[in-house]
Amino acid sequence: MTLSKIISLQLPIVRATFLRSMLMLVVIVAGGTRADAQLALKTNLLYWATTTPNIGAEVGLGDKTTGQVFYGLNPWRQSGGDHSSLRHWVLQPEVRHWFCEKFNGWFVGVHAMGGQYNAGGVDLPLNLIHTLEDHRYKGWYIGGGLTGGYQWPLSRHFSLEANVGVGYLYSPYRKYCAYCTNDSKKEHRNYVGPTKAALSVVYVFGSNSKTEK
């Protein structure tokens, strides 16, 4: 059995483990194990534009450090018909350093990410992946990179956050004709470039410290 097949078989286990870890983080912080701990829940509006439900949880780890877990899942076929699909899931853990204070201002981070996809028959805006209209790709990916962003406190509990990330992804996949099911070609890709982009609405439990001053 090849290494890629072994990793592929383990992905459902990895996904379940990370989701349980995310739930444990929420329960522990909400339970008040640390007096100065903060918890924020967020959702990426850019990701919703691709009809992908998503949620993230971020917790304070130190005076200027937070940890985040983000999850998105698109289980539906698209409106283009039975052969049109952007189905996928993604999981992104991340550690951040804030230059001012947690959940306020500029931050940098290190993120990892992994997921699976079955996408094809879709004409993306700006011709982002020009072969996706005539082909279908089914595979998985894993990688990571660096993140930079800024968060604006809007009120006692709500904030707006923008961030981008760049890094490396390794992805083995099968490439099909968009309207075929049997004729496929096994390939892989080593990708270096943008790995994430977000414009998120954030709800901070407790309060944004800046708005309290």
N, CA, C and O of each residue as an XYZ file, in Angstrom:
852
protein
N       0.847     -1.197      0.000
C       0.000      0.000      0.000
C       0.886      1.251      0.000
O       1.809      1.365      0.807
N       0.597      2.186     -0.910
C       1.410      3.386     -1.020
C       1.140      4.353      0.126
O       0.121      4.258      0.810
N       2.081      5.295      0.326
C       1.936      6.276      1.397
C       0.718      7.158      1.178
O      -0.005      7.474      2.123
N       0.486      7.565     -0.098
C      -0.664      8.435     -0.372
C      -1.977      7.730     -0.068
O      -2.919      8.362      0.410
N      -2.054      6.406     -0.342
C      -3.277      5.660     -0.049
C      -3.494      5.530      1.447
O      -4.628      5.606      1.920
N      -2.408      5.334      2.200
C      -2.513      5.233      3.654
C      -3.035      6.540      4.234
O      -3.930      6.536      5.079
N      -2.468      7.669      3.775
C      -2.902      8.978      4.267
C      -4.348      9.230      3.889
O      -5.119      9.760      4.689
N      -4.728      8.845      2.646
C      -6.095      9.045      2.190
C      -7.091      8.289      3.058
O      -8.164      8.810      3.362
N      -6.750      7.066      3.463
C      -7.640      6.275      4.300
C      -7.777      6.865      5.694
O      -8.796      6.663      6.354
N      -6.755      7.595      6.152
C      -6.775      8.153      7.490
C      -7.482      9.491      7.570
O      -7.770      9.956      8.673
N      -7.773     10.129      6.440
C      -8.353     11.474      6.456
C      -9.685     11.555      7.205
O      -9.875     12.505      7.963
N     -10.626     10.601      7.034
C     -11.864     10.694      7.831
C     -11.603     10.661      9.322
O     -12.307     11.321     10.086
N     -10.598      9.900      9.753
C     -10.252      9.835     11.173
C      -9.680     11.166     11.629
O     -10.010     11.653     12.710
N      -8.813     11.760     10.796
C      -8.225     13.063     11.127
C      -9.308     14.119     11.231
O      -9.289     14.936     12.152
N     -10.257     14.117     10.297
C     -11.344     15.094     10.313
C     -12.155     14.972     11.597
O     -12.447     15.978     12.243
N     -12.519     13.752     11.971
C     -13.315     13.545     13.185
C     -12.546     13.973     14.426
O     -13.125     14.549     15.347
N     -11.246     13.696     14.457
C     -10.421     14.055     15.611
C     -10.339     15.561     15.783
O     -10.449     16.062     16.902
N     -10.144     16.297     14.680
C     -10.058     17.747     14.768
C     -11.390     18.354     15.180
O     -11.411     19.323     15.938
N     -12.509     17.805     14.697
C     -13.817     18.329     15.075
C     -14.083     18.112     16.551
O     -14.657     18.981     17.208
N     -13.677     16.970     17.084
C     -13.833     16.729     18.518
C     -12.959     17.700     19.314
O     -13.369     18.200     20.361
N     -11.751     17.960     18.805
C     -10.847     18.898     19.484
C     -11.429     20.294     19.517
O     -11.314     20.997     20.521
N     -12.066     20.705     18.400
C     -12.691     22.025     18.334
C     -13.800     22.129     19.374
O     -13.902     23.138     20.072
N     -14.628     21.096     19.481
C     -15.718     21.097     20.450
C     -15.181     21.151     21.876
O     -15.743     21.842     22.725
N     -14.103     20.432     22.141
C     -13.502     20.440     23.472
C     -12.973     21.825     23.821
O     -13.112     22.268     24.961
N     -12.360     22.526     22.841
C     -11.857     23.871     23.091
C     -12.999     24.803     23.487
O     -12.876     25.588     24.427
N     -14.109     24.706     22.760
C     -15.260     25.559     23.053
C     -15.785     25.290     24.458
O     -16.046     26.228     25.211
N     -15.941     24.023     24.815
C     -16.477     23.651     26.127
C     -15.548     24.093     27.248
O     -16.008     24.622     28.259
N     -14.243     23.881     27.082
C     -13.272     24.220     28.129
C     -13.227     25.718     28.383
O     -13.264     26.170     29.527
N     -13.145     26.501     27.272
C     -13.056     27.958     27.445
C     -14.365     28.514     27.967
O     -14.361     29.373     28.848
N     -15.508     28.033     27.431
C     -16.805     28.518     27.902
C     -17.015     28.177     29.364
O     -17.753     28.868     30.067
N     -16.369     27.113     29.826
C     -16.488     26.731     31.225
C     -15.656     27.584     32.147
O     -15.755     27.450     33.367
N     -14.834     28.464     31.593
C     -14.085     29.403     32.415
C     -12.909     28.791     33.142
O     -12.695     29.080     34.319
N     -12.135     27.941     32.461
C     -10.967     27.342     33.089
C      -9.873     28.374     33.347
O      -9.010     28.168     34.200
N      -9.910     29.486     32.608
C      -8.969     30.587     32.846
C      -9.760     31.875     32.938
O     -10.652     32.123     32.126
N      -9.445     32.671     33.899
C     -10.199     33.919     34.090
C     -10.007     34.881     32.933
O     -10.921     35.629     32.588
N      -8.781     34.867     32.309
C      -8.502     35.823     31.248
C      -8.712     35.224     29.865
O      -8.407     35.866     28.860
N      -9.233     33.996     29.803
C      -9.444     33.357     28.505
C     -10.578     34.037     27.761
O     -11.565     34.467     28.358
N     -10.422     34.127     26.435
C     -11.463     34.666     25.588
C     -11.800     33.657     24.513
O     -10.944     32.884     24.084
N     -13.031     33.667     24.086
C     -13.491     32.787     23.023
C     -14.215     33.609     21.980
O     -15.009     34.488     22.312
N     -13.940     33.322     20.718
C     -14.627     33.987     19.617
C     -15.112     32.939     18.626
O     -14.393     31.991     18.309
N     -16.339     33.117     18.138
C     -16.868     32.319     17.043
C     -16.968     33.209     15.816
O     -17.265     34.399     15.928
N     -16.718     32.629     14.629
C     -16.678     33.455     13.424
C     -17.141     32.657     12.217
O     -17.165     31.427     12.236
N     -17.511     33.386     11.162
C     -17.840     32.749      9.895
C     -17.332     33.624      8.763
O     -17.394     34.851      8.842
N     -16.830     32.994      7.709
C     -16.199     33.672      6.589
C     -17.233     33.991      5.513
O     -17.778     33.080      4.891
N     -17.509     35.282      5.287
C     -18.509     35.693      4.305
C     -18.095     35.347      2.881
O     -18.949     35.031      2.053
N     -16.802     35.401      2.583
C     -16.329     35.055      1.243
C     -16.593     33.582      0.942
O     -16.903     33.219     -0.192
N     -16.469     32.755      1.944
C     -16.699     31.329      1.782
C     -18.187     31.031      1.569
O     -18.548     30.135      0.806
N     -19.051     31.803      2.261
C     -20.491     31.646      2.054
C     -20.874     31.978      0.613
O     -21.861     31.451      0.100
N     -20.106     32.846     -0.041
C     -20.396     33.212     -1.430
C     -20.248     32.023     -2.375
O     -20.777     32.048     -3.487
N     -19.537     30.987     -1.946
C     -19.421     29.762     -2.732
C     -20.404     28.701     -2.247
O     -20.229     27.516     -2.531
N     -21.444     29.124     -1.511
C     -22.479     28.252     -0.923
C     -21.874     27.219      0.021
O     -22.346     26.086      0.102
N     -20.820     27.624      0.737
C     -20.150     26.708      1.657
C     -20.376     27.147      3.101
O     -19.797     28.148      3.523
N     -21.197     26.433      3.875
C     -21.330     26.731      5.305
C     -19.983     26.556      6.004
O     -19.234     25.627      5.703
N     -19.686     27.458      6.940
C     -18.390     27.393      7.608
C     -18.468     28.029      8.983
O     -19.305     28.897      9.229
N     -17.596     27.594      9.874
C     -17.539     28.138     11.221
C     -16.115     28.007     11.756
O     -15.395     27.067     11.419
N     -15.725     28.959     12.587
C     -14.416     28.911     13.226
C     -14.539     29.256     14.697
O     -15.426     30.012     15.094
N     -13.654     28.704     15.497
C     -13.580     29.025     16.918
C     -12.150     29.427     17.246
O     -11.202     28.750     16.849
N     -11.996     30.537     17.975
C     -10.676     31.046     18.337
C     -10.630     31.294     19.835
O     -11.557     31.875     20.399
N      -9.555     30.856     20.483
C      -9.423     31.004     21.925
C      -8.108     31.684     22.270
O      -7.115     31.541     21.556
N      -8.112     32.429     23.376
C      -6.905     33.050     23.860
C      -5.975     32.035     24.505
O      -6.396     31.245     25.350
N      -4.705     32.060     24.104
C      -3.697     31.164     24.664
C      -2.699     31.902     25.540
O      -2.020     31.291     26.364
N      -2.607     33.215     25.364
C      -1.677     34.045     26.122
C      -2.059     35.497     25.971
O      -3.116     35.801     25.418
N      -1.218     36.407     26.451
C      -1.538     37.831     26.386
C      -1.739     38.316     24.952
O      -2.618     39.137     24.693
N      -0.923     37.807     24.010
C      -1.017     38.231     22.619
C      -1.050     37.043     21.662
O      -0.664     37.157     20.499
N      -1.512     35.913     22.162
C      -1.524     34.686     21.357
C      -2.901     34.042     21.389
O      -3.535     33.966     22.441
N      -3.361     33.579     20.230
C      -4.628     32.856     20.142
C      -4.443     31.611     19.273
O      -3.513     31.519     18.471
N      -5.358     30.655     19.459
C      -5.406     29.474     18.613
C      -6.773     29.377     17.967
O      -7.788     29.654     18.606
N      -6.805     28.983     16.701
C      -8.061     28.947     15.954
C      -8.207     27.616     15.226
O      -7.222     27.045     14.758
N      -9.446     27.125     15.134
C      -9.793     25.987     14.285
C     -10.958     26.413     13.409
O     -11.967     26.913     13.907
N     -10.817     26.213     12.098
C     -11.835     26.620     11.125
C     -12.261     25.402     10.319
O     -11.426     24.579      9.944
N     -13.580     25.284     10.047
C     -14.091     24.151      9.290
C     -15.137     24.621      8.297
O     -16.016     25.411      8.639
N     -15.041     24.129      7.055
C     -16.029     24.425      6.026
C     -16.438     23.160      5.303
O     -15.610     22.273      5.094
N     -17.714     23.058      4.913
C     -18.234     21.866      4.248
C     -19.229     22.267      3.169
O     -20.211     22.956      3.448
N     -18.978     21.839      1.946
C     -19.900     22.043      0.833
C     -20.307     20.671      0.298
O     -19.545     20.058     -0.450
N     -21.507     20.170      0.671
C     -21.919     18.817      0.270
C     -22.819     18.773     -0.959
O     -23.270     17.698     -1.353
N     -23.091     19.943     -1.578
C     -24.130     20.002     -2.606
C     -23.567     20.049     -4.019
O     -22.452     20.513     -4.256
N     -24.377     19.551     -4.949
C     -24.108     19.782     -6.359
C     -24.542     21.205     -6.701
O     -25.397     21.784     -6.032
N     -23.940     21.758     -7.755
C     -24.247     23.120     -8.142
C     -25.432     23.159     -9.098
O     -25.937     22.118     -9.519
N     -25.870     24.363     -9.435
C     -27.056     24.542    -10.272
C     -26.812     24.185    -11.732
O     -27.749     24.160    -12.529
N     -25.559     23.910    -12.088
C     -25.245     23.586    -13.481
C     -25.674     22.197    -13.907
O     -25.523     21.855    -15.080
N     -26.210     21.372    -12.994
C     -26.670     20.038    -13.352
C     -25.956     18.966    -12.561
O     -25.181     19.255    -11.649
N     -26.229     17.713    -12.926
C     -25.701     16.582    -12.177
C     -24.177     16.509    -12.205
O     -23.568     15.942    -11.298
N     -23.553     17.082    -13.247
C     -22.105     16.977    -13.386
C     -21.391     18.220    -12.867
O     -20.169     18.320    -12.973
N     -22.136     19.162    -12.311
C     -21.564     20.401    -11.796
C     -21.435     20.307    -10.275
O     -22.430     20.132     -9.571
N     -20.209     20.424     -9.777
C     -19.988     20.185     -8.352
C     -18.809     20.988     -7.833
O     -17.787     21.136     -8.503
N     -18.981     21.509     -6.606
C     -17.865     22.105     -5.855
C     -17.784     21.462     -4.472
O     -17.368     22.106     -3.508
N     -18.178     20.200     -4.376
C     -18.237     19.530     -3.089
C     -16.835     19.367     -2.494
O     -15.892     18.956     -3.171
N     -16.731     19.705     -1.204
C     -15.433     19.602     -0.528
C     -15.622     19.835      0.966
O     -16.680     20.282      1.409
N     -14.595     19.530      1.724
C     -14.501     19.987      3.112
C     -13.077     20.432      3.366
O     -12.145     19.949      2.723
N     -12.905     21.349      4.300
C     -11.586     21.865      4.642
C     -11.498     22.080      6.142
O     -12.473     22.475      6.781
N     -10.338     21.822      6.690
C     -10.073     22.017      8.106
C      -8.771     22.793      8.252
O      -7.755     22.420      7.666
N      -8.799     23.897      9.050
C      -7.630     24.772      9.170
C      -7.368     25.128     10.628
O      -8.040     26.009     11.164
N      -6.423     24.478     11.283
C      -5.967     24.951     12.590
C      -4.917     26.059     12.394
O      -4.179     26.061     11.409
N      -4.867     26.994     13.345
C      -3.956     28.134     13.195
C      -3.570     28.700     14.562
O      -4.378     28.711     15.491
N      -2.338     29.166     14.672
C      -1.858     29.879     15.854
C      -1.488     31.295     15.431
O      -0.811     31.491     14.421
N      -1.943     32.299     16.222
C      -1.736     33.698     15.854
C      -1.011     34.483     16.942
O      -1.147     34.213     18.135
N      -0.236     35.464     16.486
C       0.370     36.456     17.386
C      -0.203     37.821     17.038
O      -0.190     38.239     15.880
N      -0.714     38.522     18.075
C      -1.324     39.835     17.897
C      -0.345     40.917     18.347
O       0.262     40.801     19.411
N      -0.189     41.973     17.538
C       0.781     43.015     17.849
C       0.271     43.988     18.908
O       1.066     44.573     19.644
N      -1.057     44.168     18.991
C      -1.618     45.075     19.995
C      -2.180     44.274     21.161
O      -1.596     44.259     22.245
N      -3.299     43.614     20.947
C      -3.933     42.758     21.941
C      -4.804     41.748     21.223
O      -5.117     41.920     20.045
N      -5.194     40.706     21.916
C      -6.011     39.670     21.296
C      -7.308     40.254     20.739
O      -7.945     41.093     21.375
N      -7.691     39.801     19.544
C      -8.947     40.175     18.898
C      -9.043     41.677     18.613
O     -10.128     42.259     18.647
N      -7.888     42.295     18.332
C      -7.880     43.727     18.036
C      -6.611     44.079     17.263
O      -5.503     43.885     17.762
N      -6.774     44.595     16.047
C      -5.640     45.095     15.292
C      -4.960     44.038     14.433
O      -5.567     43.046     14.030
N      -3.673     44.285     14.165
C      -2.894     43.441     13.263
C      -2.468     42.146     13.945
O      -2.236     42.101     15.153
N      -2.371     41.081     13.123
C      -1.859     39.801     13.615
C      -1.159     39.049     12.486
O      -1.412     39.288     11.306
N      -0.281     38.144     12.875
C       0.334     37.197     11.946
C       0.126     35.802     12.519
O      -0.064     35.647     13.725
N       0.159     34.798     11.669
C      -0.097     33.446     12.149
C       0.552     32.382     11.290
O       1.073     32.650     10.207
N       0.502     31.176     11.804
C       0.939     29.980     11.077
C      -0.249     29.030     11.014
O      -0.836     28.699     12.044
N      -0.604     28.592      9.814
C      -1.761     27.716      9.668
C      -1.389     26.410      8.975
O      -0.467     26.355      8.161
N      -2.131     25.364      9.318
C      -2.100     24.102      8.584
C      -3.481     23.906      7.976
O      -4.444     24.542      8.404
N      -3.582     23.041      6.995
C      -4.880     22.800      6.389
C      -4.897     21.463      5.667
O      -3.869     20.966      5.206
N      -6.089     20.901      5.584
C      -6.263     19.652      4.867
C      -7.720     19.479      4.513
O      -8.586     20.113      5.116
N      -8.007     18.625      3.537
C      -9.377     18.403      3.144
C      -9.490     17.470      1.959
O      -8.501     16.901      1.496
N     -10.712     17.322      1.473
C     -11.014     16.515      0.301
C     -11.931     17.293     -0.627
O     -12.615     18.217     -0.188
N     -11.956     16.929     -1.918
C     -12.776     17.646     -2.883
C     -13.217     16.721     -4.010
O     -12.554     15.732     -4.325
N     -14.350     17.068     -4.606
C     -14.882     16.422     -5.802
C     -15.546     17.529     -6.604
O     -16.733     17.802     -6.423
N     -14.792     18.166     -7.487
C     -15.242     19.395     -8.136
C     -15.036     19.323     -9.637
O     -14.045     18.777    -10.123
N     -16.003     19.891    -10.365
C     -15.870     19.941    -11.809
C     -17.130     20.454    -12.471
O     -18.170     20.583    -11.826
N     -17.039     20.746    -13.757
C     -18.181     21.247    -14.512
C     -18.619     22.620    -14.088
O     -19.790     22.969    -14.241
N     -17.690     23.428    -13.546
C     -18.024     24.751    -13.007
C     -17.155     25.807    -13.678
O     -15.940     25.640    -13.789
N     -17.771     26.880    -14.118
C     -17.060     28.014    -14.706
C     -16.876     29.062    -13.611
O     -17.793     29.835    -13.335
N     -15.705     29.096    -12.987
C     -15.457     30.009    -11.883
C     -15.234     31.431    -12.389
O     -14.740     31.623    -13.500
N     -15.600     32.440    -11.573
C     -15.349     33.834    -11.959
C     -13.857     34.093    -12.165
O     -13.009     33.474    -11.523
N     -13.559     35.014    -13.065
C     -12.189     35.435    -13.355
C     -11.328     34.301    -13.895
O     -10.102     34.402    -13.922
N     -11.988     33.202    -14.331
C     -11.265     32.067    -14.905
C     -10.183     31.547    -13.953
O      -9.060     31.252    -14.363
N     -10.557     31.442    -12.661
C      -9.581     31.093    -11.633
C      -8.934     29.729    -11.882
O      -7.715     29.588    -11.779
N      -9.755     28.725    -12.211
C      -9.217     27.411    -12.576
C      -9.844     27.058    -13.916
O     -10.942     26.502    -13.964
N      -9.151     27.379    -15.006
C      -9.786     27.344    -16.319
C     -10.144     25.927    -16.761
O     -11.030     25.764    -17.600
N      -9.486     24.898    -16.227
C      -9.796     23.522    -16.636
C     -10.967     22.926    -15.864
O     -11.404     21.817    -16.171
N     -11.487     23.650    -14.856
C     -12.559     23.098    -14.016
C     -13.889     23.026    -14.754
O     -14.771     22.262    -14.361
N     -14.045     23.804    -15.810
C     -15.310     23.792    -16.555
C     -15.467     22.499    -17.352
O     -16.581     21.993    -17.491
N     -14.371     21.961    -17.874
C     -14.430     20.782    -18.740
C     -13.919     19.509    -18.079
O     -13.941     18.444    -18.695
N     -13.458     19.605    -16.827
C     -12.913     18.441    -16.141
C     -13.424     18.385    -14.704
O     -13.872     19.386    -14.145
N     -13.345     17.199    -14.127
C     -13.698     17.007    -12.724
C     -12.482     16.452    -11.994
O     -11.788     15.566    -12.492
N     -12.239     16.995    -10.797
C     -11.091     16.589     -9.992
C     -11.590     16.000     -8.674
O     -12.426     16.594     -7.992
N     -11.066     14.826     -8.327
C     -11.436     14.168     -7.091
C     -10.162     13.768     -6.352
O      -9.364     12.978     -6.856
N      -9.979     14.324     -5.148
C      -8.747     14.021     -4.421
C      -8.752     14.642     -3.035
O      -9.804     14.981     -2.494
N      -7.570     14.786     -2.473
C      -7.411     15.369     -1.148
C      -6.157     16.231     -1.142
O      -5.354     16.170     -2.073
N      -5.988     17.032     -0.098
C      -4.820     17.903     -0.019
C      -4.435     18.122      1.440
O      -5.237     17.955      2.358
N      -3.177     18.502      1.608
C      -2.659     18.821      2.935
C      -1.516     19.807      2.777
O      -0.775     19.753      1.796
N      -1.372     20.708      3.738
C      -0.301     21.696      3.636
C      -0.411     22.737      4.732
O      -1.001     22.486      5.784
N       0.157     23.903      4.484
C       0.137     24.972      5.475
C       0.871     26.190      4.972
O       1.390     26.211      3.856
N       0.906     27.222      5.827
C       1.573     28.448      5.417
C       1.480     29.531      6.468
O       1.266     29.257      7.649
N       1.643     30.764      6.024
C       1.639     31.936      6.894
C       0.393     32.776      6.637
O      -0.112     32.837      5.515
N      -0.093     33.419      7.694
C      -1.299     34.243      7.621
C      -0.997     35.657      8.111
O      -0.185     35.845      9.017
N      -1.642     36.631      7.520
C      -1.586     37.998      8.012
C      -2.960     38.622      7.912
O      -3.699     38.354      6.964
N      -3.317     39.469      8.901
C      -4.638     40.065      8.839
C      -4.853     41.152      9.872
O      -3.942     41.532     10.607
N      -6.085     41.643      9.909
C      -6.452     42.739     10.801
C      -7.884     42.519     11.269
O      -8.734     42.054     10.510
N      -8.142     42.861     12.539
C      -9.495     42.742     13.089
C      -9.944     44.088     13.649
O      -9.221     44.747     14.397
N     -11.189     44.486     13.255
C     -11.769     45.749     13.682
C     -12.881     45.490     14.694
O     -13.903     44.920     14.314
N     -12.738     45.878     15.958
C     -13.874     45.792     16.900
C     -14.962     46.772     16.474
O     -14.687     47.952     16.256
N     -16.198     46.285     16.356
C     -17.322     47.114     15.945
C     -18.221     47.497     17.113
O     -18.835     48.564     17.112
N     -18.292     46.622     18.103
C     -19.134     46.861     19.271
C     -18.585     46.028     20.424
O     -17.480     45.492     20.345
N     -19.366     45.928     21.489
C     -18.912     45.188     22.665
C     -18.567     43.741     22.329
O     -17.626     43.189     22.900
N     -19.308     43.113     21.413
C     -19.099     41.706     21.114
C     -18.738     41.416     19.659
O     -18.139     40.379     19.372
N     -19.088     42.304     18.744
C     -18.899     41.994     17.324
C     -17.658     42.668     16.743
O     -17.313     43.796     17.096
N     -16.991     41.933     15.830
C     -15.832     42.448     15.113
C     -15.905     42.015     13.659
O     -16.660     41.115     13.291
N     -15.102     42.679     12.847
C     -14.926     42.303     11.446
C     -13.456     41.983     11.232
O     -12.583     42.732     11.671
N     -13.183     40.884     10.567
C     -11.791     40.448     10.375
C     -11.509     40.164      8.910
O     -12.326     39.559      8.216
N     -10.344     40.607      8.442
C      -9.875     40.297      7.093
C      -8.497     39.651      7.196
O      -7.640     40.128      7.940
N      -8.284     38.575      6.454
C      -6.965     37.954      6.457
C      -6.705     37.221      5.151
O      -7.636     36.833      4.446
N      -5.434     37.038      4.841
C      -5.006     36.252      3.681
C      -3.869     35.348      4.134
O      -3.183     35.631      5.116
N      -3.682     34.252      3.398
C      -2.605     33.333      3.721
C      -1.922     32.836      2.466
O      -2.551     32.710      1.414
N      -0.636     32.553      2.575
C       0.143     31.961      1.477
C       0.902     30.765      2.033
O       1.268     30.740      3.208
N       1.135     29.778      1.179
C       1.848     28.601      1.658
C       1.976     27.535      0.602
O       2.007     27.822     -0.595
N       2.052     26.281      1.064
C       2.287     25.125      0.200
C       1.211     24.080      0.427
O       0.807     23.839      1.564
N       0.739     23.450     -0.661
C      -0.220     22.356     -0.589
C       0.253     21.203     -1.466
O       0.748     21.411     -2.574
N       0.093     19.979     -0.951
C       0.326     18.775     -1.741
C      -1.014     18.105     -1.978
O      -1.769     17.877     -1.033
N      -1.323     17.782     -3.249
C      -2.642     17.244     -3.565
C      -2.569     16.164     -4.643
O      -2.331     16.477     -5.809
N      -2.773     14.888     -4.269
C      -2.973     13.835     -5.274
C      -4.450     13.770     -5.655
O      -5.315     13.945     -4.797
N      -4.748     13.520     -6.930
C      -6.134     13.530     -7.377
C      -6.291     12.696     -8.645
O      -5.315     12.322     -9.295
N      -7.553     12.415     -8.976
C      -7.897     11.824    -10.256
C      -8.605     12.875    -11.099
O      -9.483     13.583    -10.605
N      -8.232     12.976    -12.348
C      -8.786     13.962    -13.262
C      -9.693     13.262    -14.267
O      -9.263     12.344    -14.965
N     -10.956     13.701    -14.340
C     -11.942     13.103    -15.219
C     -12.417     14.135    -16.232
O     -12.330     15.340    -15.993
N     -12.915     13.658    -17.352
C     -13.750     14.508    -18.200
C     -14.962     14.905    -17.365
O     -15.477     14.081    -16.609
N     -15.423     16.132    -17.480
C     -16.510     16.624    -16.617
C     -17.767     15.781    -16.722
O     -18.553     15.728    -15.777
N     -17.973     15.119    -17.856
C     -19.205     14.350    -18.066
C     -18.929     12.851    -18.152
O     -19.761     12.083    -18.636
N     -17.732     12.438    -17.668
C     -17.368     11.023    -17.692
C     -17.218     10.527    -16.261
O     -17.014     11.319    -15.340
N     -17.319      9.226    -16.081
C     -17.150      8.636    -14.753
C     -16.070      7.571    -14.716
O     -15.538      7.267    -13.648
N     -15.739      7.002    -15.859
C     -14.804      5.880    -15.874
C     -13.415      6.264    -16.352
O     -12.417      5.743    -15.852
N     -13.345      7.170    -17.315
C     -12.066      7.556    -17.889
C     -11.396      8.591    -16.988
O     -11.856      9.729    -16.895
N     -10.309      8.194    -16.325
C      -9.652      9.111    -15.395
C      -8.144      8.997    -15.514
O      -7.610      8.036    -16.066
N      -7.481     10.002    -14.983
C      -6.025     10.046    -14.992
C      -5.545     10.445    -13.605
O      -5.989     11.452    -13.054
N      -4.646      9.659    -13.046
C      -4.138      9.933    -11.713
C      -2.960     10.899    -11.787
O      -1.975     10.649    -12.482
N      -3.080     12.000    -11.064
C      -2.037     13.018    -11.065
C      -1.855     13.553     -9.650
O      -2.585     13.170     -8.735
N      -0.882     14.438     -9.473
C      -0.731     15.145     -8.204
C      -0.158     16.531     -8.492
O       0.385     16.790     -9.566
N      -0.295     17.398     -7.518
C       0.193     18.760     -7.700
C       0.861     19.259     -6.441
O       0.374     19.036     -5.332
N       1.979     19.937     -6.618
C       2.640     20.681     -5.550
C       2.362     22.159     -5.800
O       2.844     22.748     -6.768
N       1.582     22.733     -4.911
C       1.108     24.101     -5.129
C       1.762     25.062     -4.140
O       1.839     24.773     -2.946
N       2.232     26.201     -4.639
C       2.755     27.281     -3.800
C       2.056     28.567     -4.207
O       2.087     28.951     -5.376
N       1.423     29.235     -3.245
C       0.695     30.451     -3.559
C      -0.326     30.767     -2.487
O      -0.193     30.296     -1.357
N      -1.355     31.562     -2.814
C      -2.404     31.865     -1.833
C      -3.119     30.592     -1.385
O      -3.483     29.757     -2.214
N      -3.319     30.444     -0.090
C      -3.979     29.262      0.469
C      -5.268     29.605      1.200
O      -6.061     28.705      1.476
N      -5.506     30.859      1.519
C      -6.734     31.233      2.209
C      -6.998     32.722      2.054
O      -6.076     33.514      1.856
N      -8.270     33.092      2.147
C      -8.688     34.491      2.161
C     -10.008     34.554      2.908
O     -10.886     33.718      2.693
N     -10.154     35.530      3.777
C     -11.358     35.585      4.603
C     -11.757     37.029      4.894
O     -10.913     37.897      5.118
N     -13.056     37.253      4.885
C     -13.675     38.458      5.424
C     -14.753     37.945      6.365
O     -15.826     37.536      5.921
N     -14.473     37.966      7.657
C     -15.285     37.242      8.627
C     -16.003     38.164      9.600
O     -15.486     39.209      9.996
N     -17.203     37.749      9.971
C     -17.931     38.355     11.080
C     -17.577     37.553     12.331
O     -17.658     36.325     12.333
N     -17.183     38.261     13.396
C     -16.680     37.620     14.610
C     -17.558     38.008     15.800
O     -17.897     39.178     15.980
N     -17.918     37.015     16.606
C     -18.601     37.281     17.865
C     -17.670     36.876     18.997
O     -17.284     35.713     19.108
N     -17.309     37.853     19.846
C     -16.383     37.622     20.950
C     -17.169     37.491     22.249
O     -17.872     38.420     22.648
N     -17.053     36.350     22.902
C     -17.678     36.177     24.211
C     -16.887     36.987     25.239
O     -15.658     37.027     25.187
N     -17.578     37.621     26.155
C     -16.927     38.574     27.047
C     -17.096     39.936     26.432
O     -18.212     40.452     26.357
N     -15.990     40.539     25.983
C     -16.085     41.828     25.314
C     -14.788     42.130     24.616
O     -13.740     41.591     24.972
N     -14.855     43.008     23.605
C     -13.658     43.549     22.978
C     -13.078     44.603     23.918
O     -13.747     45.580     24.256
N     -11.834     44.400     24.336
C     -11.260     45.300     25.347
C     -11.199     46.745     24.871
O     -11.347     47.671     25.668
N     -10.981     46.940     23.576
C     -10.868     48.303     23.054
C     -12.157     49.072     23.246
O     -12.131     50.268     23.538
N     -13.294     48.394     23.084
C     -14.575     49.082     23.192
C     -14.925     49.386     24.642
O     -15.859     50.146     24.899
N     -14.187     48.802     25.607
C     -14.470     49.041     27.009
C     -13.716     50.245     27.560
O     -13.989     50.715     28.664
N     -12.731     50.753     26.743
C     -11.908     51.857     27.252
C     -12.596     53.180     27.035
O     -12.054     54.224     27.399
